[in-house]
């Protein structure tokens, strides 16, 4: 019984992770520009930046910024 529970839990976690990945939308050029401009103004205040971009969460914006940092450091 315990082994069955572990398999079910593992399966649920994997499906949850894959559905999160599927639900992510690619950032539009406008969103990317807004993130870059806001970051230049306020720094790493992800909640504040997310408040300016409808439908985006702070952790999503932070993850985007950190994953694309090399291309986001334009002057």
N, CA, C, O and CB atoms as a CASP TS submission, in Angstrom:
PFRMAT TS
TARGET T0000
AUTHOR 0000-0000-0000
METHOD Language model
MODEL 1
PARENT N/A
ATOM      1  N   UNK     1       0.824  -1.210   0.000  1.00  0.00           N
ATOM      2  CA  UNK     1       0.000   0.000   0.000  1.00  0.00           C
ATOM      3  C   UNK     1       0.858   1.261   0.000  1.00  0.00           C
ATOM      4  O   UNK     1       0.571   2.213  -0.726  1.00  0.00           O
ATOM      5  CB  UNK     1      -0.932   0.006   1.210  1.00  0.00           C
ATOM      6  N   UNK     2       1.898   1.266   0.805  1.00  0.00           N
ATOM      7  CA  UNK     2       2.775   2.427   0.897  1.00  0.00           C
ATOM      8  C   UNK     2       3.475   2.699  -0.437  1.00  0.00           C
ATOM      9  O   UNK     2       3.615   3.853  -0.840  1.00  0.00           O
ATOM     10  CB  UNK     2       3.811   2.221   2.005  1.00  0.00           C
ATOM     11  N   UNK     3       3.912   1.642  -1.119  1.00  0.00           N
ATOM     12  CA  UNK     3       4.572   1.780  -2.423  1.00  0.00           C
ATOM     13  C   UNK     3       3.612   2.378  -3.451  1.00  0.00           C
ATOM     14  O   UNK     3       4.012   3.201  -4.274  1.00  0.00           O
ATOM     15  CB  UNK     3       5.094   0.409  -2.916  1.00  0.00           C
ATOM     16  N   UNK     4       2.380   1.974  -3.403  1.00  0.00           N
ATOM     17  CA  UNK     4       1.350   2.492  -4.315  1.00  0.00           C
ATOM     18  C   UNK     4       1.150   3.998  -4.099  1.00  0.00           C
ATOM     19  O   UNK     4       1.031   4.758  -5.060  1.00  0.00           O
ATOM     20  CB  UNK     4       0.006   1.737  -4.107  1.00  0.00           C
ATOM     21  N   UNK     5       1.116   4.418  -2.839  1.00  0.00           N
ATOM     22  CA  UNK     5       0.956   5.834  -2.513  1.00  0.00           C
ATOM     23  C   UNK     5       2.118   6.655  -3.063  1.00  0.00           C
ATOM     24  O   UNK     5       1.918   7.746  -3.597  1.00  0.00           O
ATOM     25  CB  UNK     5       0.848   6.025  -0.994  1.00  0.00           C
ATOM     26  N   UNK     6       3.341   6.123  -2.930  1.00  0.00           N
ATOM     27  CA  UNK     6       4.526   6.826  -3.415  1.00  0.00           C
ATOM     28  C   UNK     6       4.474   7.009  -4.923  1.00  0.00           C
ATOM     29  O   UNK     6       4.794   8.083  -5.434  1.00  0.00           O
ATOM     30  CB  UNK     6       5.793   6.070  -3.022  1.00  0.00           C
ATOM     31  N   UNK     7       4.067   5.956  -5.643  1.00  0.00           N
ATOM     32  CA  UNK     7       3.971   6.033  -7.100  1.00  0.00           C
ATOM     33  C   UNK     7       2.930   7.061  -7.524  1.00  0.00           C
ATOM     34  O   UNK     7       3.157   7.844  -8.446  1.00  0.00           O
ATOM     35  CB  UNK     7       3.627   4.661  -7.687  1.00  0.00           C
ATOM     36  N   UNK     8       1.790   7.051  -6.845  1.00  0.00           N
ATOM     37  CA  UNK     8       0.725   7.999  -7.164  1.00  0.00           C
ATOM     38  C   UNK     8       1.184   9.427  -6.899  1.00  0.00           C
ATOM     39  O   UNK     8       0.962  10.314  -7.724  1.00  0.00           O
ATOM     40  CB  UNK     8      -0.540   7.687  -6.347  1.00  0.00           C
ATOM     41  N   UNK     9       1.829   9.657  -5.744  1.00  0.00           N
ATOM     42  CA  UNK     9       2.319  10.991  -5.406  1.00  0.00           C
ATOM     43  C   UNK     9       3.332  11.470  -6.440  1.00  0.00           C
ATOM     44  O   UNK     9       3.278  12.618  -6.881  1.00  0.00           O
ATOM     45  CB  UNK     9       2.947  10.995  -4.004  1.00  0.00           C
ATOM     46  N   UNK    10       4.247  10.600  -6.823  1.00  0.00           N
ATOM     47  CA  UNK    10       5.262  10.943  -7.815  1.00  0.00           C
ATOM     48  C   UNK    10       4.615  11.303  -9.148  1.00  0.00           C
ATOM     49  O   UNK    10       5.012  12.267  -9.802  1.00  0.00           O
ATOM     50  CB  UNK    10       6.246   9.781  -7.999  1.00  0.00           C
ATOM     51  N   UNK    11       3.626  10.528  -9.538  1.00  0.00           N
ATOM     52  CA  UNK    11       2.924  10.774 -10.791  1.00  0.00           C
ATOM     53  C   UNK    11       2.204  12.125 -10.766  1.00  0.00           C
ATOM     54  O   UNK    11       2.232  12.866 -11.748  1.00  0.00           O
ATOM     55  CB  UNK    11       1.925   9.647 -11.067  1.00  0.00           C
ATOM     56  N   UNK    12       1.564  12.437  -9.646  1.00  0.00           N
ATOM     57  CA  UNK    12       0.854  13.708  -9.508  1.00  0.00           C
ATOM     58  C   UNK    12       1.823  14.889  -9.554  1.00  0.00           C
ATOM     59  O   UNK    12       1.529  15.912 -10.173  1.00  0.00           O
ATOM     60  CB  UNK    12       0.055  13.733  -8.198  1.00  0.00           C
ATOM     61  N   UNK    13       2.973  14.749  -8.903  1.00  0.00           N
ATOM     62  CA  UNK    13       3.963  15.832  -8.910  1.00  0.00           C
ATOM     63  C   UNK    13       4.478  16.073 -10.326  1.00  0.00           C
ATOM     64  O   UNK    13       4.619  17.223 -10.742  1.00  0.00           O
ATOM     65  CB  UNK    13       5.139  15.503  -7.963  1.00  0.00           C
ATOM     66  N   UNK    14       4.757  15.016 -11.066  1.00  0.00           N
ATOM     67  CA  UNK    14       5.255  15.161 -12.434  1.00  0.00           C
ATOM     68  C   UNK    14       4.222  15.826 -13.321  1.00  0.00           C
ATOM     69  O   UNK    14       4.569  16.686 -14.130  1.00  0.00           O
ATOM     70  CB  UNK    14       5.642  13.802 -13.012  1.00  0.00           C
ATOM     71  N   UNK    15       2.947  15.443 -13.189  1.00  0.00           N
ATOM     72  CA  UNK    15       1.915  16.040 -14.030  1.00  0.00           C
ATOM     73  C   UNK    15       1.703  17.498 -13.654  1.00  0.00           C
ATOM     74  O   UNK    15       1.396  18.318 -14.519  1.00  0.00           O
ATOM     75  CB  UNK    15       0.599  15.260 -13.909  1.00  0.00           C
ATOM     76  N   UNK    16       1.859  17.833 -12.386  1.00  0.00           N
ATOM     77  CA  UNK    16       1.724  19.216 -11.943  1.00  0.00           C
ATOM     78  C   UNK    16       2.837  20.072 -12.531  1.00  0.00           C
ATOM     79  O   UNK    16       2.590  21.193 -12.975  1.00  0.00           O
ATOM     80  CB  UNK    16       1.742  19.297 -10.409  1.00  0.00           C
ATOM     81  N   UNK    17       4.049  19.556 -12.537  1.00  0.00           N
ATOM     82  CA  UNK    17       5.185  20.283 -13.087  1.00  0.00           C
ATOM     83  C   UNK    17       5.003  20.495 -14.580  1.00  0.00           C
ATOM     84  O   UNK    17       5.231  21.596 -15.080  1.00  0.00           O
ATOM     85  CB  UNK    17       6.493  19.535 -12.810  1.00  0.00           C
ATOM     86  N   UNK    18       4.593  19.452 -15.302  1.00  0.00           N
ATOM     87  CA  UNK    18       4.441  19.596 -16.749  1.00  0.00           C
ATOM     88  C   UNK    18       3.300  20.541 -17.092  1.00  0.00           C
ATOM     89  O   UNK    18       3.393  21.269 -18.080  1.00  0.00           O
ATOM     90  CB  UNK    18       4.204  18.235 -17.399  1.00  0.00           C
ATOM     91  N   UNK    19       2.220  20.553 -16.305  1.00  0.00           N
ATOM     92  CA  UNK    19       1.131  21.476 -16.612  1.00  0.00           C
ATOM     93  C   UNK    19       1.551  22.915 -16.329  1.00  0.00           C
ATOM     94  O   UNK    19       1.110  23.829 -17.026  1.00  0.00           O
ATOM     95  CB  UNK    19      -0.125  21.118 -15.799  1.00  0.00           C
ATOM     96  N   UNK    20       2.405  23.136 -15.307  1.00  0.00           N
ATOM     97  CA  UNK    20       2.930  24.475 -15.051  1.00  0.00           C
ATOM     98  C   UNK    20       3.752  24.954 -16.232  1.00  0.00           C
ATOM     99  O   UNK    20       3.655  26.116 -16.625  1.00  0.00           O
ATOM    100  CB  UNK    20       3.776  24.492 -13.772  1.00  0.00           C
ATOM    101  N   UNK    21       4.559  24.074 -16.802  1.00  0.00           N
ATOM    102  CA  UNK    21       5.393  24.442 -17.947  1.00  0.00           C
ATOM    103  C   UNK    21       4.527  24.762 -19.154  1.00  0.00           C
ATOM    104  O   UNK    21       4.833  25.691 -19.901  1.00  0.00           O
ATOM    105  CB  UNK    21       6.380  23.313 -18.286  1.00  0.00           C
ATOM    106  N   UNK    22       3.455  24.011 -19.358  1.00  0.00           N
ATOM    107  CA  UNK    22       2.570  24.242 -20.498  1.00  0.00           C
ATOM    108  C   UNK    22       1.804  25.550 -20.349  1.00  0.00           C
ATOM    109  O   UNK    22       1.502  26.208 -21.344  1.00  0.00           O
ATOM    110  CB  UNK    22       1.592  23.081 -20.654  1.00  0.00           C
ATOM    111  N   UNK    23       1.486  25.935 -19.104  1.00  0.00           N
ATOM    112  CA  UNK    23       0.697  27.136 -18.870  1.00  0.00           C
ATOM    113  C   UNK    23       1.502  28.424 -19.013  1.00  0.00           C
ATOM    114  O   UNK    23       0.926  29.505 -19.134  1.00  0.00           O
ATOM    115  CB  UNK    23       0.090  27.077 -17.505  1.00  0.00           C
ATOM    116  N   UNK    24       2.818  28.317 -19.000  1.00  0.00           N
ATOM    117  CA  UNK    24       3.638  29.522 -19.157  1.00  0.00           C
ATOM    118  C   UNK    24       3.547  30.050 -20.570  1.00  0.00           C
ATOM    119  O   UNK    24       3.659  29.310 -21.547  1.00  0.00           O
ATOM    120  CB  UNK    24       5.096  29.238 -18.798  1.00  0.00           C
ATOM    121  N   UNK    25       3.340  31.350 -20.648  1.00  0.00           N
ATOM    122  CA  UNK    25       3.327  32.004 -21.948  1.00  0.00           C
ATOM    123  C   UNK    25       4.682  32.647 -22.173  1.00  0.00           C
ATOM    124  O   UNK    25       5.356  33.076 -21.236  1.00  0.00           O
ATOM    125  CB  UNK    25       2.185  33.055 -22.044  1.00  0.00           C
ATOM    126  N   UNK    26       5.056  32.701 -23.425  1.00  0.00           N
ATOM    127  CA  UNK    26       6.291  33.401 -23.785  1.00  0.00           C
ATOM    128  C   UNK    26       6.060  34.891 -23.557  1.00  0.00           C
ATOM    129  O   UNK    26       4.971  35.409 -23.804  1.00  0.00           O
ATOM    130  CB  UNK    26       6.712  33.108 -25.281  1.00  0.00           C
ATOM    131  N   UNK    27       7.082  35.558 -23.090  1.00  0.00           N
ATOM    132  CA  UNK    27       6.976  37.000 -22.873  1.00  0.00           C
ATOM    133  C   UNK    27       6.905  37.706 -24.223  1.00  0.00           C
ATOM    134  O   UNK    27       7.667  37.397 -25.139  1.00  0.00           O
ATOM    135  CB  UNK    27       8.177  37.531 -22.036  1.00  0.00           C
ATOM    136  N   UNK    28       5.994  38.642 -24.331  1.00  0.00           N
ATOM    137  CA  UNK    28       5.904  39.436 -25.560  1.00  0.00           C
ATOM    138  C   UNK    28       7.037  40.463 -25.560  1.00  0.00           C
ATOM    139  O   UNK    28       7.659  40.711 -24.527  1.00  0.00           O
ATOM    140  CB  UNK    28       4.505  40.143 -25.680  1.00  0.00           C
ATOM    141  N   UNK    29       7.295  41.047 -26.708  1.00  0.00           N
ATOM    142  CA  UNK    29       8.330  42.091 -26.796  1.00  0.00           C
ATOM    143  C   UNK    29       7.992  43.266 -25.883  1.00  0.00           C
ATOM    144  O   UNK    29       8.879  43.845 -25.256  1.00  0.00           O
ATOM    145  CB  UNK    29       8.486  42.582 -28.253  1.00  0.00           C
ATOM    146  N   UNK    30       6.713  43.616 -25.809  1.00  0.00           N
ATOM    147  CA  UNK    30       6.283  44.721 -24.952  1.00  0.00           C
ATOM    148  C   UNK    30       6.561  44.402 -23.489  1.00  0.00           C
ATOM    149  O   UNK    30       7.025  45.260 -22.737  1.00  0.00           O
ATOM    150  CB  UNK    30       4.787  45.017 -25.157  1.00  0.00           C
ATOM    151  N   UNK    31       6.271  43.145 -23.082  1.00  0.00           N
ATOM    152  CA  UNK    31       6.525  42.741 -21.700  1.00  0.00           C
ATOM    153  C   UNK    31       8.029  42.751 -21.407  1.00  0.00           C
ATOM    154  O   UNK    31       8.453  43.220 -20.351  1.00  0.00           O
ATOM    155  CB  UNK    31       5.934  41.339 -21.428  1.00  0.00           C
ATOM    156  N   UNK    32       8.828  42.238 -22.334  1.00  0.00           N
ATOM    157  CA  UNK    32      10.275  42.229 -22.157  1.00  0.00           C
ATOM    158  C   UNK    32      10.809  43.643 -21.997  1.00  0.00           C
ATOM    159  O   UNK    32      11.646  43.905 -21.134  1.00  0.00           O
ATOM    160  CB  UNK    32      10.955  41.539 -23.337  1.00  0.00           C
ATOM    161  N   UNK    33      10.318  44.558 -22.839  1.00  0.00           N
ATOM    162  CA  UNK    33      10.744  45.949 -22.771  1.00  0.00           C
ATOM    163  C   UNK    33      10.335  46.575 -21.438  1.00  0.00           C
ATOM    164  O   UNK    33      11.124  47.281 -20.812  1.00  0.00           O
ATOM    165  CB  UNK    33      10.152  46.748 -23.940  1.00  0.00           C
ATOM    166  N   UNK    34       9.111  46.316 -21.012  1.00  0.00           N
ATOM    167  CA  UNK    34       8.620  46.854 -19.738  1.00  0.00           C
ATOM    168  C   UNK    34       9.457  46.324 -18.575  1.00  0.00           C
ATOM    169  O   UNK    34       9.810  47.082 -17.672  1.00  0.00           O
ATOM    170  CB  UNK    34       7.129  46.491 -19.531  1.00  0.00           C
ATOM    171  N   UNK    35       9.776  45.040 -18.589  1.00  0.00           N
ATOM    172  CA  UNK    35      10.590  44.452 -17.520  1.00  0.00           C
ATOM    173  C   UNK    35      11.962  45.107 -17.485  1.00  0.00           C
ATOM    174  O   UNK    35      12.451  45.460 -16.412  1.00  0.00           O
ATOM    175  CB  UNK    35      10.731  42.926 -17.711  1.00  0.00           C
ATOM    176  N   UNK    36      12.586  45.273 -18.641  1.00  0.00           N
ATOM    177  CA  UNK    36      13.916  45.889 -18.703  1.00  0.00           C
ATOM    178  C   UNK    36      13.879  47.327 -18.184  1.00  0.00           C
ATOM    179  O   UNK    36      14.744  47.737 -17.410  1.00  0.00           O
ATOM    180  CB  UNK    36      14.453  45.863 -20.146  1.00  0.00           C
ATOM    181  N   UNK    37      12.876  48.084 -18.614  1.00  0.00           N
ATOM    182  CA  UNK    37      12.779  49.489 -18.178  1.00  0.00           C
ATOM    183  C   UNK    37      12.491  49.593 -16.687  1.00  0.00           C
ATOM    184  O   UNK    37      13.095  50.402 -15.983  1.00  0.00           O
ATOM    185  CB  UNK    37      11.687  50.219 -18.966  1.00  0.00           C
ATOM    186  N   UNK    38      11.556  48.761 -16.210  1.00  0.00           N
ATOM    187  CA  UNK    38      11.210  48.788 -14.787  1.00  0.00           C
ATOM    188  C   UNK    38      12.393  48.327 -13.931  1.00  0.00           C
ATOM    189  O   UNK    38      12.659  48.894 -12.871  1.00  0.00           O
ATOM    190  CB  UNK    38       9.978  47.899 -14.517  1.00  0.00           C
ATOM    191  N   UNK    39      13.094  47.301 -14.396  1.00  0.00           N
ATOM    192  CA  UNK    39      14.244  46.813 -13.625  1.00  0.00           C
ATOM    193  C   UNK    39      15.313  47.890 -13.521  1.00  0.00           C
ATOM    194  O   UNK    39      15.955  48.043 -12.482  1.00  0.00           O
ATOM    195  CB  UNK    39      14.832  45.543 -14.269  1.00  0.00           C
ATOM    196  N   UNK    40      15.495  48.623 -14.586  1.00  0.00           N
ATOM    197  CA  UNK    40      16.479  49.714 -14.574  1.00  0.00           C
ATOM    198  C   UNK    40      16.070  50.782 -13.550  1.00  0.00           C
ATOM    199  O   UNK    40      16.926  51.372 -12.892  1.00  0.00           O
ATOM    200  CB  UNK    40      16.615  50.347 -15.993  1.00  0.00           C
ATOM    201  N   UNK    41      14.767  51.025 -13.419  1.00  0.00           N
ATOM    202  CA  UNK    41      14.266  52.038 -12.489  1.00  0.00           C
ATOM    203  C   UNK    41      14.230  51.580 -11.035  1.00  0.00           C
ATOM    204  O   UNK    41      14.651  52.310 -10.138  1.00  0.00           O
ATOM    205  CB  UNK    41      12.895  52.455 -12.902  1.00  0.00           C
ATOM    206  N   UNK    42      13.720  50.355 -10.804  1.00  0.00           N
ATOM    207  CA  UNK    42      13.452  49.923  -9.423  1.00  0.00           C
ATOM    208  C   UNK    42      14.302  48.746  -8.959  1.00  0.00           C
ATOM    209  O   UNK    42      14.237  48.364  -7.791  1.00  0.00           O
ATOM    210  CB  UNK    42      12.011  49.558  -9.286  1.00  0.00           C
ATOM    211  N   UNK    43      15.093  48.169  -9.852  1.00  0.00           N
ATOM    212  CA  UNK    43      15.930  47.038  -9.455  1.00  0.00           C
ATOM    213  C   UNK    43      15.130  45.745  -9.351  1.00  0.00           C
ATOM    214  O   UNK    43      14.206  45.503 -10.128  1.00  0.00           O
ATOM    215  CB  UNK    43      16.608  47.329  -8.129  1.00  0.00           C
ATOM    216  N   UNK    44      15.500  44.930  -8.386  1.00  0.00           N
ATOM    217  CA  UNK    44      14.921  43.591  -8.245  1.00  0.00           C
ATOM    218  C   UNK    44      13.596  43.573  -7.468  1.00  0.00           C
ATOM    219  O   UNK    44      13.345  42.633  -6.715  1.00  0.00           O
ATOM    220  CB  UNK    44      15.914  42.687  -7.557  1.00  0.00           C
ATOM    221  N   UNK    45      12.784  44.548  -7.631  1.00  0.00           N
ATOM    222  CA  UNK    45      11.487  44.597  -6.944  1.00  0.00           C
ATOM    223  C   UNK    45      10.444  43.937  -7.838  1.00  0.00           C
ATOM    224  O   UNK    45       9.647  44.607  -8.494  1.00  0.00           O
ATOM    225  CB  UNK    45      11.075  46.074  -6.599  1.00  0.00           C
ATOM    226  N   UNK    46      10.471  42.598  -7.846  1.00  0.00           N
ATOM    227  CA  UNK    46       9.673  41.810  -8.792  1.00  0.00           C
ATOM    228  C   UNK    46       8.183  42.004  -8.597  1.00  0.00           C
ATOM    229  O   UNK    46       7.435  42.014  -9.574  1.00  0.00           O
ATOM    230  CB  UNK    46      10.008  40.346  -8.661  1.00  0.00           C
ATOM    231  N   UNK    47       7.729  42.159  -7.352  1.00  0.00           N
ATOM    232  CA  UNK    47       6.292  42.376  -7.095  1.00  0.00           C
ATOM    233  C   UNK    47       5.832  43.688  -7.732  1.00  0.00           C
ATOM    234  O   UNK    47       4.756  43.756  -8.326  1.00  0.00           O
ATOM    235  CB  UNK    47       6.000  42.393  -5.564  1.00  0.00           C
ATOM    236  N   UNK    48       6.639  44.703  -7.606  1.00  0.00           N
ATOM    237  CA  UNK    48       6.317  46.010  -8.177  1.00  0.00           C
ATOM    238  C   UNK    48       6.266  45.918  -9.704  1.00  0.00           C
ATOM    239  O   UNK    48       5.352  46.448 -10.335  1.00  0.00           O
ATOM    240  CB  UNK    48       7.357  47.072  -7.732  1.00  0.00           C
ATOM    241  N   UNK    49       7.248  45.245 -10.286  1.00  0.00           N
ATOM    242  CA  UNK    49       7.282  45.084 -11.744  1.00  0.00           C
ATOM    243  C   UNK    49       6.071  44.270 -12.209  1.00  0.00           C
ATOM    244  O   UNK    49       5.433  44.611 -13.205  1.00  0.00           O
ATOM    245  CB  UNK    49       8.605  44.396 -12.191  1.00  0.00           C
ATOM    246  N   UNK    50       5.763  43.198 -11.487  1.00  0.00           N
ATOM    247  CA  UNK    50       4.622  42.346 -11.855  1.00  0.00           C
ATOM    248  C   UNK    50       3.303  43.119 -11.797  1.00  0.00           C
ATOM    249  O   UNK    50       2.375  42.827 -12.552  1.00  0.00           O
ATOM    250  CB  UNK    50       4.549  41.123 -10.925  1.00  0.00           C
ATOM    251  N   UNK    51       3.225  44.093 -10.912  1.00  0.00           N
ATOM    252  CA  UNK    51       2.019  44.910 -10.803  1.00  0.00           C
ATOM    253  C   UNK    51       1.747  45.736 -12.047  1.00  0.00           C
ATOM    254  O   UNK    51       0.621  46.181 -12.267  1.00  0.00           O
ATOM    255  CB  UNK    51       2.127  45.818  -9.617  1.00  0.00           C
ATOM    256  N   UNK    52       2.772  45.944 -12.861  1.00  0.00           N
ATOM    257  CA  UNK    52       2.635  46.723 -14.095  1.00  0.00           C
ATOM    258  C   UNK    52       2.371  45.862 -15.322  1.00  0.00           C
ATOM    259  O   UNK    52       2.094  46.380 -16.404  1.00  0.00           O
ATOM    260  CB  UNK    52       3.876  47.538 -14.321  1.00  0.00           C
ATOM    261  N   UNK    53       2.459  44.538 -15.149  1.00  0.00           N
ATOM    262  CA  UNK    53       2.282  43.634 -16.290  1.00  0.00           C
ATOM    263  C   UNK    53       1.135  42.675 -15.978  1.00  0.00           C
ATOM    264  O   UNK    53       1.333  41.689 -15.268  1.00  0.00           O
ATOM    265  CB  UNK    53       3.603  42.844 -16.602  1.00  0.00           C
ATOM    266  N   UNK    54      -0.052  42.949 -16.495  1.00  0.00           N
ATOM    267  CA  UNK    54      -1.219  42.122 -16.202  1.00  0.00           C
ATOM    268  C   UNK    54      -0.996  40.645 -16.556  1.00  0.00           C
ATOM    269  O   UNK    54      -0.461  40.315 -17.614  1.00  0.00           O
ATOM    270  CB  UNK    54      -2.424  42.654 -16.956  1.00  0.00           C
ATOM    271  N   UNK    55      -1.421  39.775 -15.643  1.00  0.00           N
ATOM    272  CA  UNK    55      -1.361  38.336 -15.887  1.00  0.00           C
ATOM    273  C   UNK    55      -0.017  37.705 -15.599  1.00  0.00           C
ATOM    274  O   UNK    55       0.164  36.511 -15.836  1.00  0.00           O
ATOM    275  CB  UNK    55      -1.721  38.061 -17.287  1.00  0.00           C
ATOM    276  N   UNK    56       0.929  38.476 -15.094  1.00  0.00           N
ATOM    277  CA  UNK    56       2.256  37.938 -14.772  1.00  0.00           C
ATOM    278  C   UNK    56       2.480  38.009 -13.263  1.00  0.00           C
ATOM    279  O   UNK    56       2.066  38.958 -12.597  1.00  0.00           O
ATOM    280  CB  UNK    56       3.376  38.720 -15.531  1.00  0.00           C
ATOM    281  N   UNK    57       3.146  36.980 -12.746  1.00  0.00           N
ATOM    282  CA  UNK    57       3.459  36.929 -11.321  1.00  0.00           C
ATOM    283  C   UNK    57       4.916  37.312 -11.113  1.00  0.00           C
ATOM    284  O   UNK    57       5.740  37.193 -12.020  1.00  0.00           O
ATOM    285  CB  UNK    57       3.173  35.521 -10.737  1.00  0.00           C
ATOM    286  N   UNK    58       5.222  37.771  -9.909  1.00  0.00           N
ATOM    287  CA  UNK    58       6.573  38.224  -9.590  1.00  0.00           C
ATOM    288  C   UNK    58       7.609  37.129  -9.818  1.00  0.00           C
ATOM    289  O   UNK    58       8.672  37.395 -10.379  1.00  0.00           O
ATOM    290  CB  UNK    58       6.637  38.700  -8.150  1.00  0.00           C
ATOM    291  N   UNK    59       7.314  35.902  -9.392  1.00  0.00           N
ATOM    292  CA  UNK    59       8.294  34.825  -9.561  1.00  0.00           C
ATOM    293  C   UNK    59       8.520  34.489 -11.029  1.00  0.00           C
ATOM    294  O   UNK    59       9.622  34.106 -11.423  1.00  0.00           O
ATOM    295  CB  UNK    59       7.841  33.580  -8.813  1.00  0.00           C
ATOM    296  N   UNK    60       7.478  34.632 -11.830  1.00  0.00           N
ATOM    297  CA  UNK    60       7.588  34.382 -13.271  1.00  0.00           C
ATOM    298  C   UNK    60       8.501  35.430 -13.929  1.00  0.00           C
ATOM    299  O   UNK    60       9.321  35.098 -14.784  1.00  0.00           O
ATOM    300  CB  UNK    60       6.182  34.396 -13.935  1.00  0.00           C
ATOM    301  N   UNK    61       8.349  36.677 -13.526  1.00  0.00           N
ATOM    302  CA  UNK    61       9.170  37.757 -14.074  1.00  0.00           C
ATOM    303  C   UNK    61      10.618  37.621 -13.606  1.00  0.00           C
ATOM    304  O   UNK    61      11.549  37.818 -14.388  1.00  0.00           O
ATOM    305  CB  UNK    61       8.601  39.131 -13.661  1.00  0.00           C
ATOM    306  N   UNK    62      10.803  37.287 -12.341  1.00  0.00           N
ATOM    307  CA  UNK    62      12.155  37.091 -11.828  1.00  0.00           C
ATOM    308  C   UNK    62      12.847  35.945 -12.557  1.00  0.00           C
ATOM    309  O   UNK    62      14.008  36.067 -12.947  1.00  0.00           O
ATOM    310  CB  UNK    62      12.123  36.818 -10.318  1.00  0.00           C
ATOM    311  N   UNK    63      12.148  34.844 -12.741  1.00  0.00           N
ATOM    312  CA  UNK    63      12.714  33.694 -13.456  1.00  0.00           C
ATOM    313  C   UNK    63      13.086  34.083 -14.886  1.00  0.00           C
ATOM    314  O   UNK    63      14.149  33.711 -15.382  1.00  0.00           O
ATOM    315  CB  UNK    63      11.713  32.514 -13.467  1.00  0.00           C
ATOM    316  N   UNK    64      12.204  34.835 -15.542  1.00  0.00           N
ATOM    317  CA  UNK    64      12.489  35.302 -16.900  1.00  0.00           C
ATOM    318  C   UNK    64      13.750  36.160 -16.903  1.00  0.00           C
ATOM    319  O   UNK    64      14.633  35.969 -17.738  1.00  0.00           O
ATOM    320  CB  UNK    64      11.291  36.099 -17.469  1.00  0.00           C
ATOM    321  N   UNK    65      13.832  37.110 -15.964  1.00  0.00           N
ATOM    322  CA  UNK    65      14.964  38.021 -15.913  1.00  0.00           C
ATOM    323  C   UNK    65      16.272  37.266 -15.688  1.00  0.00           C
ATOM    324  O   UNK    65      17.263  37.508 -16.377  1.00  0.00           O
ATOM    325  CB  UNK    65      14.759  39.057 -14.814  1.00  0.00           C
ATOM    326  N   UNK    66      16.267  36.365 -14.733  1.00  0.00           N
ATOM    327  CA  UNK    66      17.493  35.631 -14.417  1.00  0.00           C
ATOM    328  C   UNK    66      17.912  34.699 -15.553  1.00  0.00           C
ATOM    329  O   UNK    66      19.104  34.519 -15.802  1.00  0.00           O
ATOM    330  CB  UNK    66      17.306  34.828 -13.135  1.00  0.00           C
ATOM    331  N   UNK    67      16.946  34.115 -16.234  1.00  0.00           N
ATOM    332  CA  UNK    67      17.263  33.210 -17.351  1.00  0.00           C
ATOM    333  C   UNK    67      17.722  33.954 -18.596  1.00  0.00           C
ATOM    334  O   UNK    67      18.364  33.369 -19.468  1.00  0.00           O
ATOM    335  CB  UNK    67      16.055  32.363 -17.692  1.00  0.00           C
ATOM    336  N   UNK    68      17.396  35.241 -18.682  1.00  0.00           N
ATOM    337  CA  UNK    68      17.737  36.030 -19.864  1.00  0.00           C
ATOM    338  C   UNK    68      18.617  37.220 -19.517  1.00  0.00           C
ATOM    339  O   UNK    68      18.649  38.208 -20.251  1.00  0.00           O
ATOM    340  CB  UNK    68      16.476  36.509 -20.556  1.00  0.00           C
ATOM    341  N   UNK    69      19.314  37.131 -18.426  1.00  0.00           N
ATOM    342  CA  UNK    69      20.077  38.266 -17.892  1.00  0.00           C
ATOM    343  C   UNK    69      21.077  38.850 -18.895  1.00  0.00           C
ATOM    344  O   UNK    69      21.218  40.070 -18.978  1.00  0.00           O
ATOM    345  CB  UNK    69      20.815  37.838 -16.644  1.00  0.00           C
ATOM    346  N   UNK    70      21.764  38.007 -19.650  1.00  0.00           N
ATOM    347  CA  UNK    70      22.770  38.494 -20.595  1.00  0.00           C
ATOM    348  C   UNK    70      22.153  39.399 -21.654  1.00  0.00           C
ATOM    349  O   UNK    70      22.756  40.401 -22.039  1.00  0.00           O
ATOM    350  CB  UNK    70      23.478  37.320 -21.264  1.00  0.00           C
ATOM    351  N   UNK    71      20.956  39.057 -22.127  1.00  0.00           N
ATOM    352  CA  UNK    71      20.312  39.868 -23.157  1.00  0.00           C
ATOM    353  C   UNK    71      19.556  41.048 -22.556  1.00  0.00           C
ATOM    354  O   UNK    71      19.196  41.981 -23.274  1.00  0.00           O
ATOM    355  CB  UNK    71      19.362  39.011 -23.980  1.00  0.00           C
ATOM    356  N   UNK    72      19.309  41.018 -21.235  1.00  0.00           N
ATOM    357  CA  UNK    72      18.565  42.100 -20.587  1.00  0.00           C
ATOM    358  C   UNK    72      19.430  43.223 -20.067  1.00  0.00           C
ATOM    359  O   UNK    72      18.900  44.221 -19.579  1.00  0.00           O
ATOM    360  CB  UNK    72      17.771  41.556 -19.469  1.00  0.00           C
ATOM    361  N   UNK    73      20.721  43.099 -20.152  1.00  0.00           N
ATOM    362  CA  UNK    73      21.600  44.128 -19.604  1.00  0.00           C
ATOM    363  C   UNK    73      21.966  45.166 -20.652  1.00  0.00           C
ATOM    364  O   UNK    73      23.133  45.523 -20.812  1.00  0.00           O
ATOM    365  CB  UNK    73      22.862  43.497 -19.039  1.00  0.00           C
ATOM    366  N   UNK    74      20.953  45.646 -21.362  1.00  0.00           N
ATOM    367  CA  UNK    74      21.200  46.699 -22.358  1.00  0.00           C
ATOM    368  C   UNK    74      21.209  48.049 -21.669  1.00  0.00           C
ATOM    369  O   UNK    74      20.524  48.261 -20.668  1.00  0.00           O
ATOM    370  CB  UNK    74      20.129  46.672 -23.486  1.00  0.00           C
ATOM    371  N   UNK    75      21.986  48.947 -22.216  1.00  0.00           N
ATOM    372  CA  UNK    75      22.107  50.280 -21.610  1.00  0.00           C
ATOM    373  C   UNK    75      21.186  51.267 -22.256  1.00  0.00           C
ATOM    374  O   UNK    75      21.161  52.435 -21.867  1.00  0.00           O
ATOM    375  CB  UNK    75      23.523  50.784 -21.701  1.00  0.00           C
TER
END
